[in-house]
Amino acid sequence: MLTPAELIALQRRLVETKVLSVYLDSGVTDPAMREAWRPTLQNVLREARSQIADAAERTEFDLAAALLQEPQPSPEGTWGAPGWVAFVTSDRPRYVGNLPVAPGTLAVWRNGPVIAPYLRALKQLRPVIVALVESGSVRLFRYAVGELEVLDELTVTDETAPRAGRPTRPSVAGVSARAPRGAVGSESASRRRSAAFERLTSSLVQRLVEFGGRDSWILIGGTSKWAGLAGEALARQFAGRMLVSATLDHDAGRNQIIDAAKRAATELRATQGAALVEQLIDRAGGHGQAAAGVPAIQRALRANAVDLLLVTPRFIGAHEGQVEDFVRAATAAGGDVEIPSGNAAERLDNAADGVAARLRFSIDQSPAAESNA
């Protein structure tokens, strides 16, 4: 898959070039349906061509469409991938690849590639770093785009051996008293375990930053006691993108880890998305550094003020052309784009018609201010 930076770079290179953008739902479970993408592709291409009035432009379209008859890789050749995308010009394919989610099937002929549907798939690129914690060890994994990768195993041992001799406890009212040998040994061992675990969590923080950067989701599992302690130690540094599992055991197998990582990503994405949507809605209007609703977004985009644009799947489906214009304007000015889902998307649909933005600086968002400018 293209990274966000690669996608934006492709869009900028082709912004003045006619591009045929095709998205297909290509995931099938029945081998007999492996060729189903071909009539679907022909149907969407036929519909896109019917909207082109200029004869010379239709010739360009036909050249681009001909290149999709046997694309590399084809949906047939990558049987089982949920989705497929192609960006093609009249002279050659510019990008053809699989998608980890099933997109809405469409074909669009316009200047520059249509990238809004691709952004939904990009959410799957955000990895989940899984840490399975025991008192003296951590197993680390990375899950992304359906693949689980073993990263590392951290171990730590007690560095301080018990001292020989007969330990004593502090005197009370000037009287020295011997501590029970078993009790003191137990306390000493507990302190050593705690010190070792502190060293382990310190190493874990370094590995999580190294493997996951600033954006990955973090899932903590393992023995419940030690997973909980690790979660407490990591809570501040990874706030908002970390989850502690009460059911993912230290000896969990591959499928268990994958299932837990998927659930964690969904839950964390929903929680983060809901908080962001509420924040933008609360701050929108007046001179707040947020905008909500189509008119306010249009004014913010014209001012090059959008730092982060949020559009919901429902808004994309109802306003494909407008969404693409919004996305291009935001990314051209250096902004990012996210597509919330679940309750966050529903809230944004109901409160702001499915679109909002975080702004780099405050602008007067009233229509009167624009008319007086």
Secondary structure, 3 states (H helix, E strand, C coil): CCCHHHHHHHHHHCCCCEEEEEEEECCCCCHHHCCCHHHHHHHHHHHHHHCCCCHHHHHHHHHHHHCCCCCCCCCCCCCCCCEEEEEECCCCEEEEEEECCCCCCEEEEEECCCCHHHHHHHHHHCCEEEEEECCCEEEEEEEECCEEEEEEEEECCCCCCCCCCCCEEEEECCEEEECCHHHHHHHHHHHHHHHHHHHHHHHHHHHHHHHHCCCCEEEEEECHHHHHHHHHHHCCCCCCCEEECCCCCCCCCHHHHHHHHHHHHHHHHHHHHHHHHHHHHHHCCCCCCEEECHHHHHHHHHCCCEEEEEECHHHHHHCHHHHHHHHHHHHHCCCEEECCCHHHHHHHHHHHCCEEEEECCCCCCCHHHHHHC
